[in-house]
Structure formats: structure tokens, C-alpha cells
Amino acid sequence: MNSKKADLAWQRLVAAARTVHSNEETALPYGFSTRVASLAFSAPTPFSASLLFERLSWKALAVSALLMILCLASTLPFLSSSSNRDEESVLADPVSEVVDIGG
């Protein structure tokens, strides 16, 4: 029943709006549409789960990038020390080295 009342009220409002003729007395004041638009865009957006997910995703991306940089920085000394080895030790046979040590 409530929707029927709302539909009837809406129909009466639309009919009344159609009968009004536009003239200077019924025109909107200067700047009214600009004020309404600025108020509409300045209103805070409603809270939604997708907005929360987006914000948390960006924060997680930043944290993971920071962790990646820290991990790379911590392994840099090991990577540089392995590249400075002698060519002999790299080409040597590890089995023969163990036999030489043991025997």
C-alpha cells in the first residue's frame, strides 16, 4: 500500500511540475546549479568494502616492495663475494678437493 501512495504522490508532483510555466519569478537564482554541484561533489563518499579492499591492496603492495628491497639489499654482500672468487676455485673439482683433504 505504501508504494501506491508514493506512486500517486509522484504522479501528482510530476503533473504539477508540467503545468508550471518558466518565467523570471520561478527561475533559479544565479549560481544555484554551481552550488548544488559543488556540494554534491564535496560530500564524503559512502564507505564500501571495495574501497577498503583497494586501500589495503595498495598498502600491501608498498609493504611487499619494501620487503623485497630489504631482502635484495641483505643478500648483496653474499652475491658480490661469490663473484670475487678465483677462477681456479670455481673450475676445480670438488670431489678431488675432498679426497686431497682426507688423504
C-alpha positions, 0 to 999 in steps of 0.5 A: 500500500505504501508504494501506491501512495508514493506512486500517486504522490509522484504522479501528482508532483510530476503533473504539477511540475508540467503545468508550471510555466518558466518565467523570471519569478520561478527561475533559479537564482544565479549560481544555484546549479554551481552550488548544488554541484559543488556540494554534491561533489564535496560530500564524503563518499559512502564507505564500501568494502571495495574501497577498503579492499583497494586501500589495503591492496595498495598498502600491501603492495608498498609493504611487499616492495619494501620487503623485497628491497630489504631482502635484495639489499641483505643478500648483496654482500653474499652475491658480490663475494661469490663473484670475487672468487678465483677462477681456479676455485670455481673450475676445480673439482670438488670431489678431488678437493675432498679426497686431497683433504682426507688423504 
